[in-house]
Amino acid sequence: MELHIRLEGRKGLADQLYQQLRAGIESGHLAAGSQLPPTRLLAEQLGVSRKTVAEAYSRLTYDNLLSGVVGRGTFITPRHPLRSSEATAVPLAAAASLERWQQRATVLGRPQLQAPSRYDFVGGASSKTQFPFDQWRSCLNYALRRSQRHPERQFSAQGLPELREAIAHHIAYARGVHCNAADVLVCNGAQQALDLIARVLIEPGCPVAMEDPGYPPARQLFLALRARLQSVPVDDEGMCVEQIADGTRLIYVTPSHQFPLGMPMSEPRRRALLARAAELGALIIEDDYDCEFRYLGPPADALQRLDRHGLVAYVGTFSKTLLQELRLGYAVLPPAVLKAACVAKHLSDWHSPTLLQWALARFISDTL
């Protein structure tokens, strides 16, 4: 790593080097205890004589800012950095927008514990004791080999074909979702899927309906995008569909396992929801966040299976069922939404991490 020094002209080079190193040390930009390059190496990097660097180092050593250790090199002497005068901040024109974002609650955050707890009751995370780390390590090694011999440097925002194929096969088999690989968008967790869908659909003042009580991060996301949010009550059968307001453009539900109450949406209520969405021309986000977990009985099919009009965006995640640190999810989107969401994904982060996608595709094909 090269030391950032800028010398001007050919005169007073030792003094310029001395002044810049001294300023860096006193400001704390050059950390106390860190080692400076040997005089010969720094001279080569700067295009000056070794004598010039040695002279600057000697003056700094005399000022007790550097110290030499025989056989090891030259180090910055530990000291308290001088506080630079604070610059006067200019108020930003976007201050109101920044204030709105700062006031958004980062809900469902986890407290920092001083010591590990004996029992972990935090929701939304699988037990690491059940995760096959050895098998996952093998999948990561496979991904590294794939990357080494893969000729491409750019990848589709939609996700690797291998992973989209594996996801489509898995959710068709396990959840009854009607899809193929071309319908799947790979995301960084379910939260990014929600963000991408909302971003391409919601404009300021846009009516959005969601369950009450409902998933707080989704609520905060819609509010941050300045949607006009309608909280629709739930009963034992799920969302009370008849209360969804006219003009609603987007409907967010958790039909397989209502968050946070846990009951599944009944089939008559599901059909009523699809009919109401068709009447409004509204898109339904089906958040199937933890469909693999249930209290009793067989799992209910996905709401998307009943959709015949391209009104359901099905969202899932592997962070809940495999490993929280994985941060990979997906969305099965109607054609009308998929292309716009892929553009938004590309503008956001180009694509999800390719190494993790290859590893997960291999893991799914070997395990699920």
Secondary structure, 3 states (H helix, E strand, C coil): CCCCCCCCCCCCHHHHHHHHHHHHHHHCCCCCCCEECCHHHHHHHHCCCHHHHHHHHHHHHHCCCEEEECCCEEEECCCCCCCCCCCCCCCCCCHHHHHHHHCCCCCCCCCCCCCCCCCCCCCCCCCHHHCCHHHHHHHHHHHHHHHHHCCCCCCCCCCCHHHHHHHHHHHHHHHCCCCCHHHEEEECHHHHHHHHHHHHHCCCCCEEEEEECCCHHHHHHHHHCCCEEEEEEEECCEECHHHCCCCCCEEEECCCCCCCCCCCCCHHHHHHHHHHHHHHCCEEEEECCCCCCCCCCCCCCCHHHHCCCCCEEEEEECCCCCCHHHCCEEEECCHHHHHHHHHHHHHHHCCCCHHHHHHHHHHHHHHC
